[in-house]
Structures are given as structure tokens and as C-alpha cells.
Amino acid sequence: MPRYVIHFMKNVLGENGREAEICQRTVEIDASSEGQATDLAKKRFCEQQALRHWSLRADRIKIQAGDFPS
């Protein structure tokens, strides 16, 4: 089963007045598809952060394949 790495990203305003993108959390998921991995990661993120919805702590999600060829 493929592995996916999902990053929950947030835009914040830095001390210099510039916007910066930070990663709130990274979750690794084994799933049959990218869509399923995203759904499972959202659920896990909410459970770990005690949230009702993932967007309360993140602005967007970045997903990438976690299986790297050897």
C-alpha cells in the first residue's frame, strides 16, 4: 500500500512584517489513494490537536508520495 506524507501548512506574519509559511504538523499515512490519505490525515490531525476541523490550525494541506525508490 502506498505511503503518503501530508503537511498541514499555515501562513503567519513574521516579526519582519512578512508572511511566512510554517508547517503545523506532518502526518504519514498508508492509503490506497491520495484522496483517502488526505481524509485519514485530516482525521488524525483533528484527533491529535483536539479540533473539530483541521482548518482551525492550518490553511492548506500539501501531500506527497512517501515511497522513495531505492
A tleap script that builds the chain and sets N, CA, C and O, in Angstrom:
source leaprc.protein.ff14SB
mol = sequence {
  NMET PRO ARG TYR VAL ILE HIE PHE MET LYS
  ASN VAL LEU GLY GLU ASN GLY ARG GLU ALA
  GLU ILE CYS GLN ARG THR VAL GLU ILE ASP
  ALA SER SER GLU GLY GLN ALA THR ASP LEU
  ALA LYS LYS ARG PHE CYS GLU GLN GLN ALA
  LEU ARG HIE TRP SER LEU ARG ALA ASP ARG
  ILE LYS ILE GLN ALA GLY ASP PHE PRO CSER
}
set mol.1.N position { 0.854 -1.173 0.000 }
set mol.1.CA position { 0.000 0.000 0.000 }
set mol.1.C position { 0.903 1.241 0.000 }
set mol.1.O position { 1.869 1.310 0.759 }
set mol.2.N position { 0.585 2.202 -0.842 }
set mol.2.CA position { 1.416 3.410 -0.914 }
set mol.2.C position { 1.397 4.218 0.393 }
set mol.2.O position { 0.419 4.214 1.141 }
set mol.3.N position { 2.490 4.892 0.628 }
set mol.3.CA position { 2.608 5.773 1.797 }
set mol.3.C position { 2.608 7.215 1.308 }
set mol.3.O position { 3.232 7.542 0.298 }
set mol.4.N position { 1.895 8.077 2.041 }
set mol.4.CA position { 1.816 9.493 1.716 }
set mol.4.C position { 2.264 10.304 2.919 }
set mol.4.O position { 2.043 9.917 4.067 }
set mol.5.N position { 2.895 11.432 2.638 }
set mol.5.CA position { 3.303 12.364 3.679 }
set mol.5.C position { 2.467 13.627 3.488 }
set mol.5.O position { 2.515 14.271 2.441 }
set mol.6.N position { 1.700 13.965 4.526 }
set mol.6.CA position { 0.788 15.102 4.454 }
set mol.6.C position { 1.276 16.170 5.410 }
set mol.6.O position { 1.506 15.905 6.590 }
set mol.7.N position { 1.434 17.397 4.888 }
set mol.7.CA position { 1.885 18.534 5.688 }
set mol.7.C position { 0.713 19.499 5.854 }
set mol.7.O position { 0.069 19.873 4.874 }
set mol.8.N position { 0.445 19.892 7.070 }
set mol.8.CA position { -0.589 20.885 7.371 }
set mol.8.C position { 0.115 22.233 7.507 }
set mol.8.O position { 0.877 22.455 8.448 }
set mol.9.N position { -0.149 23.127 6.556 }
set mol.9.CA position { 0.576 24.382 6.438 }
set mol.9.C position { -0.271 25.576 6.880 }
set mol.9.O position { -1.490 25.591 6.706 }
set mol.10.N position { 0.405 26.578 7.456 }
set mol.10.CA position { -0.262 27.783 7.945 }
set mol.10.C position { 0.556 28.999 7.533 }
set mol.10.O position { 1.784 28.979 7.614 }
set mol.11.N position { -0.117 30.054 7.092 }
set mol.11.CA position { 0.541 31.327 6.823 }
set mol.11.C position { 0.514 32.156 8.094 }
set mol.11.O position { -0.529 32.300 8.731 }
set mol.12.N position { 1.672 32.704 8.460 }
set mol.12.CA position { 1.762 33.561 9.642 }
set mol.12.C position { 2.543 34.817 9.273 }
set mol.12.O position { 3.314 34.826 8.314 }
set mol.13.N position { 2.332 35.868 10.045 }
set mol.13.CA position { 3.041 37.110 9.849 }
set mol.13.C position { 4.269 37.103 10.741 }
set mol.13.O position { 4.151 36.970 11.959 }
set mol.14.N position { 5.442 37.244 10.148 }
set mol.14.CA position { 6.691 37.215 10.895 }
set mol.14.C position { 6.973 38.537 11.580 }
set mol.14.O position { 6.268 39.524 11.370 }
set mol.15.N position { 8.012 38.546 12.399 }
set mol.15.CA position { 8.412 39.755 13.113 }
set mol.15.C position { 8.825 40.872 12.166 }
set mol.15.O position { 8.718 42.050 12.507 }
set mol.16.N position { 9.293 40.511 10.990 }
set mol.16.CA position { 9.725 41.497 9.997 }
set mol.16.C position { 8.563 42.029 9.166 }
set mol.16.O position { 8.771 42.826 8.251 }
set mol.17.N position { 7.347 41.599 9.473 }
set mol.17.CA position { 6.173 42.060 8.745 }
set mol.17.C position { 5.891 41.293 7.471 }
set mol.17.O position { 4.963 41.623 6.733 }
set mol.18.N position { 6.684 40.275 7.211 }
set mol.18.CA position { 6.475 39.461 6.016 }
set mol.18.C position { 5.742 38.181 6.361 }
set mol.18.O position { 5.878 37.631 7.454 }
set mol.19.N position { 4.967 37.729 5.402 }
set mol.19.CA position { 4.234 36.480 5.585 }
set mol.19.C position { 5.172 35.297 5.403 }
set mol.19.O position { 6.008 35.281 4.499 }
set mol.20.N position { 5.021 34.317 6.265 }
set mol.20.CA position { 5.835 33.103 6.180 }
set mol.20.C position { 4.904 31.896 6.260 }
set mol.20.O position { 3.849 31.943 6.892 }
set mol.21.N position { 5.320 30.824 5.611 }
set mol.21.CA position { 4.557 29.581 5.639 }
set mol.21.C position { 5.243 28.624 6.611 }
set mol.21.O position { 6.438 28.352 6.488 }
set mol.22.N position { 4.481 28.118 7.574 }
set mol.22.CA position { 5.042 27.168 8.530 }
set mol.22.C position { 4.238 25.874 8.500 }
set mol.22.O position { 3.053 25.861 8.167 }
set mol.23.N position { 4.908 24.803 8.852 }
set mol.23.CA position { 4.250 23.505 8.912 }
set mol.23.C position { 3.768 23.277 10.334 }
set mol.23.O position { 4.567 23.267 11.270 }
set mol.24.N position { 2.472 23.094 10.498 }
set mol.24.CA position { 1.883 22.856 11.809 }
set mol.24.C position { 2.119 21.415 12.272 }
set mol.24.O position { 2.343 21.162 13.456 }
set mol.25.N position { 2.065 20.486 11.331 }
set mol.25.CA position { 2.262 19.074 11.656 }
set mol.25.C position { 2.450 18.302 10.365 }
set mol.25.O position { 1.930 18.682 9.316 }
set mol.26.N position { 3.197 17.219 10.454 }
set mol.26.CA position { 3.375 16.301 9.338 }
set mol.26.C position { 2.839 14.938 9.761 }
set mol.26.O position { 3.132 14.453 10.854 }
set mol.27.N position { 2.055 14.332 8.885 }
set mol.27.CA position { 1.442 13.037 9.170 }
set mol.27.C position { 1.795 12.082 8.031 }
set mol.27.O position { 1.685 12.439 6.858 }
set mol.28.N position { 2.216 10.879 8.377 }
set mol.28.CA position { 2.464 9.838 7.374 }
set mol.28.C position { 1.313 8.845 7.421 }
set mol.28.O position { 0.920 8.376 8.490 }
set mol.29.N position { 0.781 8.532 6.246 }
set mol.29.CA position { -0.405 7.674 6.137 }
set mol.29.C position { -0.177 6.629 5.052 }
set mol.29.O position { 0.323 6.947 3.973 }
set mol.30.N position { -0.541 5.394 5.337 }
set mol.30.CA position { -0.606 4.348 4.319 }
set mol.30.C position { -2.047 4.296 3.831 }
set mol.30.O position { -2.964 4.084 4.624 }
set mol.31.N position { -2.250 4.487 2.535 }
set mol.31.CA position { -3.601 4.508 1.981 }
set mol.31.C position { -3.555 4.073 0.520 }
set mol.31.O position { -2.505 4.093 -0.121 }
set mol.32.N position { -4.711 3.683 0.016 }
set mol.32.CA position { -4.787 3.204 -1.362 }
set mol.32.C position { -4.795 4.330 -2.390 }
set mol.32.O position { -4.521 4.095 -3.567 }
set mol.33.N position { -5.111 5.565 -1.952 }
set mol.33.CA position { -5.138 6.696 -2.876 }
set mol.33.C position { -4.773 7.984 -2.141 }
set mol.33.O position { -4.779 8.047 -0.912 }
set mol.34.N position { -4.462 8.991 -2.922 }
set mol.34.CA position { -4.131 10.295 -2.352 }
set mol.34.C position { -5.325 10.885 -1.603 }
set mol.34.O position { -5.161 11.479 -0.537 }
set mol.35.N position { -6.518 10.721 -2.160 }
set mol.35.CA position { -7.731 11.231 -1.521 }
set mol.35.C position { -7.993 10.574 -0.180 }
set mol.35.O position { -8.337 11.246 0.793 }
set mol.36.N position { -7.829 9.249 -0.130 }
set mol.36.CA position { -8.030 8.532 1.120 }
set mol.36.C position { -6.981 8.954 2.151 }
set mol.36.O position { -7.294 9.109 3.331 }
set mol.37.N position { -5.755 9.135 1.707 }
set mol.37.CA position { -4.684 9.564 2.612 }
set mol.37.C position { -4.985 10.940 3.193 }
set mol.37.O position { -4.762 11.178 4.380 }
set mol.38.N position { -5.488 11.839 2.367 }
set mol.38.CA position { -5.830 13.183 2.833 }
set mol.38.C position { -6.928 13.125 3.878 }
set mol.38.O position { -6.830 13.785 4.912 }
set mol.39.N position { -7.969 12.348 3.627 }
set mol.39.CA position { -9.073 12.219 4.584 }
set mol.39.C position { -8.601 11.635 5.913 }
set mol.39.O position { -8.979 12.126 6.976 }
set mol.40.N position { -7.776 10.591 5.858 }
set mol.40.CA position { -7.267 9.971 7.082 }
set mol.40.C position { -6.351 10.922 7.845 }
set mol.40.O position { -6.379 10.967 9.075 }
set mol.41.N position { -5.540 11.681 7.113 }
set mol.41.CA position { -4.635 12.637 7.756 }
set mol.41.C position { -5.411 13.754 8.442 }
set mol.41.O position { -5.057 14.167 9.546 }
set mol.42.N position { -6.462 14.243 7.800 }
set mol.42.CA position { -7.301 15.278 8.426 }
set mol.42.C position { -7.899 14.761 9.732 }
set mol.42.O position { -7.909 15.465 10.741 }
set mol.43.N position { -8.393 13.535 9.702 }
set mol.43.CA position { -8.990 12.941 10.896 }
set mol.43.C position { -7.949 12.813 12.014 }
set mol.43.O position { -8.215 13.166 13.163 }
set mol.44.N position { -6.764 12.305 11.666 }
set mol.44.CA position { -5.706 12.132 12.670 }
set mol.44.C position { -5.252 13.488 13.223 }
set mol.44.O position { -5.033 13.622 14.426 }
set mol.45.N position { -5.111 14.486 12.355 }
set mol.45.CA position { -4.713 15.826 12.778 }
set mol.45.C position { -5.710 16.385 13.784 }
set mol.45.O position { -5.318 16.942 14.809 }
set mol.46.N position { -6.985 16.240 13.494 }
set mol.46.CA position { -8.027 16.735 14.400 }
set mol.46.C position { -7.980 16.008 15.743 }
set mol.46.O position { -8.124 16.637 16.791 }
set mol.47.N position { -7.781 14.706 15.722 }
set mol.47.CA position { -7.700 13.944 16.970 }
set mol.47.C position { -6.488 14.371 17.794 }
set mol.47.O position { -6.596 14.549 19.007 }
set mol.48.N position { -5.344 14.536 17.148 }
set mol.48.CA position { -4.123 14.907 17.862 }
set mol.48.C position { -4.189 16.322 18.422 }
set mol.48.O position { -3.615 16.599 19.475 }
set mol.49.N position { -4.880 17.212 17.731 }
set mol.49.CA position { -4.959 18.604 18.144 }
set mol.49.C position { -6.244 18.934 18.917 }
set mol.49.O position { -6.444 20.076 19.330 }
set mol.50.N position { -7.107 17.939 19.110 }
set mol.50.CA position { -8.408 18.127 19.777 }
set mol.50.C position { -9.214 19.239 19.081 }
set mol.50.O position { -9.669 20.190 19.715 }
set mol.51.N position { -9.371 19.086 17.769 }
set mol.51.CA position { -10.084 20.062 16.946 }
set mol.51.C position { -11.306 19.434 16.309 }
set mol.51.O position { -11.387 18.217 16.145 }
set mol.52.N position { -12.255 20.285 15.952 }
set mol.52.CA position { -13.422 19.825 15.196 }
set mol.52.C position { -13.126 19.803 13.701 }
set mol.52.O position { -13.650 18.965 12.966 }
set mol.53.N position { -12.273 20.739 13.257 }
set mol.53.CA position { -11.944 20.822 11.830 }
set mol.53.C position { -10.497 21.232 11.682 }
set mol.53.O position { -10.015 22.106 12.403 }
set mol.54.N position { -9.802 20.607 10.751 }
set mol.54.CA position { -8.369 20.838 10.564 }
set mol.54.C position { -8.041 22.281 10.208 }
set mol.54.O position { -6.959 22.764 10.541 }
set mol.55.N position { -8.954 22.980 9.536 }
set mol.55.CA position { -8.673 24.340 9.073 }
set mol.55.C position { -8.618 25.369 10.206 }
set mol.55.O position { -8.299 26.534 9.968 }
set mol.56.N position { -8.923 24.948 11.424 }
set mol.56.CA position { -8.788 25.861 12.560 }
set mol.56.C position { -7.315 26.115 12.894 }
set mol.56.O position { -6.994 27.123 13.524 }
set mol.57.N position { -6.424 25.223 12.483 }
set mol.57.CA position { -4.989 25.373 12.754 }
set mol.57.C position { -4.116 25.394 11.503 }
set mol.57.O position { -2.914 25.647 11.592 }
set mol.58.N position { -4.704 25.131 10.347 }
set mol.58.CA position { -3.917 25.105 9.109 }
set mol.58.C position { -4.717 25.753 7.982 }
set mol.58.O position { -5.947 25.721 7.965 }
set mol.59.N position { -3.984 26.339 7.048 }
set mol.59.CA position { -4.627 26.986 5.898 }
set mol.59.C position { -4.762 26.054 4.706 }
set mol.59.O position { -5.699 26.164 3.915 }
set mol.60.N position { -3.806 25.130 4.590 }
set mol.60.CA position { -3.842 24.228 3.441 }
set mol.60.C position { -3.070 22.949 3.764 }
set mol.60.O position { -2.385 22.840 4.780 }
set mol.61.N position { -3.211 22.005 2.865 }
set mol.61.CA position { -2.557 20.707 3.014 }
set mol.61.C position { -1.668 20.478 1.803 }
set mol.61.O position { -2.077 20.718 0.667 }
set mol.62.N position { -0.451 20.013 2.051 }
set mol.62.CA position { 0.449 19.586 0.971 }
set mol.62.C position { 0.613 18.078 1.114 }
set mol.62.O position { 0.853 17.573 2.211 }
set mol.63.N position { 0.484 17.374 0.015 }
set mol.63.CA position { 0.615 15.920 0.054 }
set mol.63.C position { 1.673 15.480 -0.941 }
set mol.63.O position { 1.771 16.020 -2.043 }
set mol.64.N position { 2.457 14.500 -0.542 }
set mol.64.CA position { 3.471 13.957 -1.442 }
set mol.64.C position { 3.596 12.453 -1.187 }
set mol.64.O position { 3.290 11.957 -0.103 }
set mol.65.N position { 4.048 11.759 -2.205 }
set mol.65.CA position { 4.264 10.317 -2.064 }
set mol.65.C position { 5.408 10.103 -1.081 }
set mol.65.O position { 6.430 10.785 -1.143 }
set mol.66.N position { 5.226 9.155 -0.183 }
set mol.66.CA position { 6.231 8.881 0.830 }
set mol.66.C position { 7.149 7.742 0.472 }
set mol.66.O position { 8.160 7.529 1.141 }
set mol.67.N position { 6.818 7.000 -0.578 }
set mol.67.CA position { 7.655 5.879 -1.020 }
set mol.67.C position { 8.713 6.413 -1.967 }
set mol.67.O position { 8.399 6.956 -3.026 }
set mol.68.N position { 9.948 6.257 -1.582 }
set mol.68.CA position { 11.035 6.729 -2.414 }
set mol.68.C position { 11.743 5.534 -3.020 }
set mol.68.O position { 12.066 4.581 -2.312 }
set mol.69.N position { 11.986 5.572 -4.313 }
set mol.69.CA position { 12.670 4.432 -4.940 }
set mol.69.C position { 14.080 4.277 -4.384 }
set mol.69.O position { 14.753 5.258 -4.067 }
set mol.70.N position { 14.508 3.035 -4.273 }
set mol.70.CA position { 15.855 2.801 -3.739 }
set mol.70.C position { 16.867 2.681 -4.847 }
set mol.70.O position { 18.053 2.483 -4.581 }
savepdb mol mol.pdb
quit
